[in-house]
Amino acid sequence: MLQRVRRLALAAARWFDSEAGAEALGAEPSEHVDWLRCVPFLALHAGCLGVIWVGWSPAAAGVAVGLYVVRMFAITGFYHRYFSHKTFKASRFWQFLFAVLGNSSAQRGPLWWAAHHRVHHAHADTEKDIHSPSRRGFWWSHIGWLMTPAAFPTDWRRVRDWAKFPELVWLNRFDVVVPLMLAAGLYGLGAALAAWAPGLGTSGPQMLVWGFFISTVVLFHGTATINSLDHIWGRRRYATPDTSRNNAFLSVITLGEGWHNNHHHCSTTVRQGFFWWEFDITYYLLVALSWLGIVRELSPVPERKLASGLIDDRTEGTPS
């Protein structure tokens, strides 16, 4: 009984401190859903139902769309292409701001995210790849894996390069702080607009529901399609040892991440749309940031990689 109470208390503590009782996580069953630990994630989805009571306004919907785009770029450009793959360089000041912006997406801390993604590339579509569709299907790869004890801890062995920065370690540990600040800020924005610009027809609760709950949930599921759908649906240009695919539709909703087969063929390049017709908004925005001096040394696509490992046109798009 005492052991059960302790486990429940630890699960609740991890809502606020992701490292609470970290030494015990390895001893827990790895592939069952820890419902108590997932309460904040479930509450995030439940919060979308608030739209029934708060309604909508162009202002609130516009903020939701804007935050989706900005935070999707933070995930794709910073969590993924910077922290996971180091495909460009930035100063310590800017990398912390990148981490904060990515953390506002409520997709855990930057080091947790990067560590999981590095495991994915090291063991793509094998038993060691926790979110591969080949293990337990679409829903497991899309969301199920995330709700298990095996997924909760940060694998510090994979991110030793980033663990030397205490500000990133702190942000990774207390990964709920920035999302809560964003939620509070959005409520305050809506309340201010209700008082100062009533013609916009918004309010604190409405801005919270649209700007935080709805935008964040859609953002999560958009990101998760790369784990799930982009290993199931699309075309294969390169004969990678996994099931990654290129998908133009997913590239639109993820600002360029849908060129996933390209990415698995060459993960060291900042660009995932290898050719001009492969729309990669994240890459274009990173180029713009390089013009401003915010980022530098963007890693190009090696010419030898473009031509190597090609699948014959007659078989491109068939399962590997």
DRENGUDREN-808184 format. One record per residue (C-alpha): residue number from 1; residue in one letter; x, y, z. Coordinates in Angstrom, 2 decimals. Layout:
BEGIN
resi,resn,u,v,w
NUM,a,X,Y,Z;
...
# end
This chain:
BEGIN
resi,resn,u,v,w
1,m,0.00,0.00,0.00;
2,l,2.76,2.45,0.95;
3,q,4.59,1.63,-2.27;
4,r,1.46,2.39,-4.30;
5,v,0.96,5.70,-2.50;
6,r,4.58,6.61,-3.15;
7,r,4.23,5.85,-6.85;
8,l,1.09,7.98,-7.06;
9,a,2.80,10.84,-5.23;
10,l,5.80,10.65,-7.55;
11,a,3.55,10.68,-10.61;
12,a,1.86,13.85,-9.35;
13,a,5.21,15.45,-8.48;
14,r,6.39,14.87,-12.03;
15,w,3.67,17.20,-13.27;
16,f,5.90,20.03,-12.02;
17,d,9.37,18.47,-11.76;
18,s,10.14,15.99,-14.52;
19,e,13.17,14.70,-12.60;
20,a,11.24,13.84,-9.42;
21,g,12.04,10.26,-8.46;
22,a,13.95,9.80,-11.70;
23,e,15.91,6.90,-10.22;
24,a,12.68,4.91,-9.87;
25,l,11.54,5.25,-13.47;
26,g,13.80,2.53,-14.79;
27,a,12.22,0.01,-12.42;
28,e,8.67,0.72,-13.58;
29,p,6.89,-1.26,-16.31;
30,s,7.81,0.34,-19.61;
31,e,4.77,0.02,-21.87;
32,h,1.66,0.63,-19.82;
33,v,-0.12,3.97,-19.69;
34,d,0.54,5.91,-16.49;
35,w,-2.78,7.76,-16.40;
36,l,-1.99,9.87,-13.33;
37,r,1.30,11.08,-14.79;
38,c,-0.58,11.99,-17.97;
39,v,-3.26,14.12,-16.27;
40,p,-1.78,17.43,-17.55;
41,f,-1.63,16.05,-21.10;
42,l,-5.23,14.85,-20.87;
43,a,-6.33,18.15,-19.31;
44,l,-4.75,19.97,-22.26;
45,h,-7.07,18.07,-24.59;
46,a,-10.08,18.47,-22.32;
47,g,-9.49,22.22,-22.23;
48,c,-10.42,22.40,-25.92;
49,l,-14.00,21.63,-24.92;
50,g,-14.12,25.05,-23.33;
51,v,-14.94,26.39,-26.79;
52,i,-18.52,25.27,-26.12;
53,w,-18.81,28.01,-23.48;
54,v,-16.45,30.72,-24.71;
55,g,-17.34,30.68,-28.41;
56,w,-14.94,32.15,-30.91;
57,s,-13.79,35.42,-32.41;
58,p,-11.47,36.30,-35.31;
59,a,-8.99,37.70,-32.78;
60,a,-8.82,34.51,-30.73;
61,a,-8.68,32.25,-33.79;
62,g,-5.98,34.45,-35.32;
63,v,-3.85,34.20,-32.18;
64,a,-4.33,30.42,-32.21;
65,v,-3.13,30.15,-35.81;
66,g,-0.23,32.52,-35.21;
67,l,0.95,30.58,-32.16;
68,y,0.63,27.31,-34.09;
69,v,2.94,28.59,-36.83;
70,v,5.47,30.23,-34.50;
71,r,5.68,27.22,-32.18;
72,m,5.74,24.71,-35.02;
73,f,8.77,26.59,-36.32;
74,a,10.28,26.44,-32.83;
75,i,9.83,22.66,-32.76;
76,t,11.04,22.00,-36.30;
77,g,13.78,24.60,-36.47;
78,f,15.07,24.56,-32.89;
79,y,14.06,21.38,-31.03;
80,h,14.65,19.27,-34.13;
81,r,17.21,20.80,-36.47;
82,y,19.22,22.58,-33.77;
83,f,19.05,20.63,-30.50;
84,s,18.60,17.16,-32.03;
85,h,20.90,17.43,-35.06;
86,k,23.01,20.58,-34.62;
87,t,22.61,21.51,-38.29;
88,f,23.49,25.15,-37.61;
89,k,25.12,27.22,-34.89;
90,a,23.96,29.99,-32.58;
91,s,25.18,31.85,-29.52;
92,r,24.33,30.68,-26.02;
93,f,21.90,33.57,-25.61;
94,w,19.95,32.64,-28.73;
95,q,19.99,28.91,-28.03;
96,f,18.32,29.55,-24.67;
97,l,15.64,31.67,-26.33;
98,f,15.20,28.89,-28.91;
99,a,14.71,26.42,-26.06;
100,v,12.18,28.66,-24.30;
101,l,10.19,29.16,-27.49;
102,g,10.19,25.42,-28.18;
103,n,9.20,24.68,-24.59;
104,s,6.16,26.92,-24.97;
105,s,4.74,24.22,-27.27;
106,a,4.22,21.98,-24.19;
107,q,6.16,19.15,-25.85;
108,r,8.46,18.67,-22.84;
109,g,11.97,20.03,-22.46;
110,p,14.52,20.51,-25.26;
111,l,16.94,17.87,-23.94;
112,w,14.19,15.29,-23.43;
113,w,12.97,15.95,-26.98;
114,a,16.45,15.79,-28.51;
115,a,17.40,12.62,-26.62;
116,h,14.31,10.76,-27.83;
117,h,14.85,11.92,-31.38;
118,r,18.47,10.83,-31.38;
119,v,17.39,7.36,-30.25;
120,h,14.89,7.34,-33.10;
121,h,17.63,7.98,-35.66;
122,a,20.02,5.49,-34.10;
123,h,17.43,2.69,-34.08;
124,a,14.73,3.78,-36.55;
125,d,11.89,1.26,-36.89;
126,t,13.50,-1.36,-34.66;
127,e,12.46,-2.57,-31.21;
128,k,14.63,0.14,-29.67;
129,d,12.67,2.87,-31.47;
130,i,9.89,3.47,-28.95;
131,h,7.57,5.35,-31.29;
132,s,7.91,3.32,-34.47;
133,p,4.57,2.34,-36.11;
134,s,6.13,-1.07,-36.83;
135,r,6.00,-1.91,-33.13;
136,r,2.34,-1.48,-32.24;
137,g,0.70,0.47,-35.05;
138,f,-0.43,4.01,-35.76;
139,w,-1.93,5.08,-32.44;
140,w,1.03,3.76,-30.48;
141,s,3.49,5.72,-32.63;
142,h,1.30,8.81,-32.63;
143,i,0.47,9.14,-28.94;
144,g,0.57,5.86,-26.97;
145,w,4.34,5.69,-26.44;
146,l,4.34,9.19,-24.94;
147,m,2.10,8.11,-22.07;
148,t,4.30,5.30,-20.77;
149,p,6.97,5.35,-18.02;
150,a,9.59,4.35,-20.60;
151,a,9.09,7.68,-22.36;
152,f,9.16,9.99,-19.34;
153,p,12.85,10.25,-18.39;
154,t,15.50,12.15,-20.30;
155,d,18.28,9.88,-21.57;
156,w,21.19,12.05,-20.47;
157,r,23.70,9.83,-22.24;
158,r,22.27,11.04,-25.55;
159,v,22.53,14.77,-24.77;
160,r,25.84,15.18,-22.96;
161,d,26.67,18.00,-25.35;
162,w,23.70,20.04,-24.09;
163,a,23.79,18.97,-20.44;
164,k,26.75,21.28,-19.82;
165,f,24.40,24.28,-20.01;
166,p,22.65,24.67,-16.62;
167,e,19.93,26.91,-18.03;
168,l,18.91,24.18,-20.49;
169,v,19.01,21.53,-17.75;
170,w,16.75,23.69,-15.56;
171,l,14.30,24.35,-18.37;
172,n,14.26,20.66,-19.23;
173,r,13.54,19.71,-15.61;
174,f,10.81,22.28,-14.98;
175,d,9.27,22.05,-18.42;
176,v,5.83,23.12,-17.24;
177,v,6.87,26.67,-16.27;
178,v,6.94,28.25,-19.74;
179,p,3.64,26.70,-20.93;
180,l,1.91,27.92,-17.75;
181,m,3.34,31.40,-18.28;
182,l,2.07,31.37,-21.86;
183,a,-1.40,30.28,-20.71;
184,a,-1.51,33.03,-18.08;
185,g,-0.29,35.61,-20.58;
186,l,-2.97,34.65,-23.08;
187,y,-5.69,34.94,-20.44;
188,g,-4.36,38.37,-19.54;
189,l,-4.24,39.41,-23.19;
190,g,-7.86,38.39,-23.71;
191,a,-8.97,40.22,-20.59;
192,a,-7.09,43.36,-21.66;
193,l,-8.62,43.27,-25.14;
194,a,-12.08,42.82,-23.64;
195,a,-11.56,46.01,-21.65;
196,w,-9.65,48.13,-24.17;
197,a,-10.97,46.84,-27.50;
198,p,-14.41,45.32,-26.85;
199,g,-15.19,45.45,-30.56;
200,l,-12.90,42.46,-31.06;
201,g,-15.40,40.30,-29.19;
202,t,-12.85,38.31,-27.22;
203,s,-12.17,37.68,-23.52;
204,g,-9.66,36.11,-21.17;
205,p,-11.28,32.64,-21.16;
206,q,-11.77,32.69,-24.92;
207,m,-8.17,33.65,-25.62;
208,l,-6.99,30.95,-23.22;
209,v,-9.06,28.25,-24.90;
210,w,-8.12,29.20,-28.45;
211,g,-4.60,30.52,-28.00;
212,f,-3.42,27.88,-25.58;
213,f,-5.57,24.75,-25.48;
214,i,-6.72,24.45,-29.09;
215,s,-3.52,25.77,-30.66;
216,t,-1.31,23.56,-28.48;
217,v,-3.31,20.38,-29.04;
218,v,-3.41,20.88,-32.82;
219,l,0.32,21.65,-32.69;
220,f,1.04,18.43,-30.82;
221,h,-0.90,16.25,-33.25;
222,g,0.64,18.01,-36.23;
223,t,4.10,17.27,-34.87;
224,a,3.20,13.68,-34.01;
225,t,2.20,12.90,-37.61;
226,i,5.91,12.73,-38.45;
227,n,6.34,9.83,-36.00;
228,s,3.23,8.06,-37.22;
229,l,1.92,8.93,-40.69;
230,d,5.30,9.84,-42.17;
231,h,6.48,6.29,-41.57;
232,i,3.31,4.86,-43.17;
233,w,2.04,7.17,-45.91;
234,g,4.11,8.76,-48.69;
235,r,6.86,8.11,-51.23;
236,r,10.39,6.83,-50.74;
237,r,13.10,8.47,-52.82;
238,y,16.02,6.94,-50.91;
239,a,16.60,3.36,-49.78;
240,t,17.00,4.11,-46.08;
241,p,17.01,1.16,-43.63;
242,d,13.69,2.32,-42.14;
243,t,10.16,3.11,-43.34;
244,s,10.50,6.91,-43.56;
245,r,8.60,8.61,-46.37;
246,n,8.26,11.96,-48.08;
247,n,4.80,13.48,-47.76;
248,a,3.99,16.88,-49.26;
249,f,0.80,17.36,-47.21;
250,l,2.59,16.71,-43.92;
251,s,5.30,19.12,-45.04;
252,v,2.70,21.88,-45.25;
253,i,1.29,21.36,-41.76;
254,t,4.75,20.90,-40.21;
255,l,6.58,23.64,-42.14;
256,g,8.83,21.20,-44.00;
257,e,9.22,18.16,-41.74;
258,g,7.21,15.95,-44.08;
259,w,10.26,15.35,-46.30;
260,h,11.12,12.65,-43.81;
261,n,12.74,10.15,-46.15;
262,n,15.11,12.89,-47.28;
263,h,15.86,13.63,-43.64;
264,h,16.61,10.01,-42.75;
265,h,18.86,9.78,-45.79;
266,c,20.87,12.78,-44.59;
267,s,20.04,14.05,-41.10;
268,t,23.05,16.39,-40.86;
269,t,21.69,19.00,-43.26;
270,v,19.56,21.95,-42.16;
271,r,17.39,21.52,-45.25;
272,q,14.84,18.71,-45.50;
273,g,13.23,19.72,-48.77;
274,f,16.22,18.82,-50.92;
275,f,14.90,20.31,-54.17;
276,w,13.31,23.65,-55.01;
277,w,9.86,22.12,-55.44;
278,e,9.94,20.57,-51.95;
279,f,8.44,23.31,-49.78;
280,d,10.44,23.70,-46.54;
281,i,9.30,26.80,-44.66;
282,t,11.49,26.02,-41.66;
283,y,14.59,26.12,-43.86;
284,y,13.54,29.42,-45.45;
285,l,12.99,30.98,-42.01;
286,l,16.37,29.74,-40.78;
287,v,18.01,31.29,-43.83;
288,a,16.27,34.58,-42.96;
289,l,17.59,34.32,-39.38;
290,s,21.08,33.76,-40.78;
291,w,20.78,37.03,-42.73;
292,l,20.04,38.75,-39.41;
293,g,23.06,37.14,-37.77;
294,i,20.95,35.16,-35.27;
295,v,22.08,31.76,-36.60;
296,r,25.13,30.83,-38.66;
297,e,26.88,28.01,-40.49;
298,l,23.77,26.31,-41.88;
299,s,24.79,22.84,-42.98;
300,p,24.02,22.30,-46.71;
301,v,22.90,19.11,-48.43;
302,p,26.06,17.30,-49.66;
303,e,25.95,16.82,-53.44;
304,r,27.01,13.19,-53.08;
305,k,24.00,12.55,-50.85;
306,l,21.53,13.82,-53.44;
307,a,22.51,11.14,-55.92;
308,s,23.33,8.23,-53.59;
309,g,20.86,5.59,-52.43;
310,l,18.18,6.49,-54.95;
311,i,15.31,4.07,-55.45;
312,d,14.39,3.35,-59.07;
313,d,11.45,5.51,-60.21;
314,r,9.39,2.43,-60.98;
315,t,9.53,1.30,-57.34;
316,e,9.61,4.65,-55.57;
317,g,6.76,4.85,-53.08;
318,t,6.45,1.13,-52.47;
319,p,6.93,-0.22,-48.95;
320,s,10.48,-1.13,-48.04;
# end
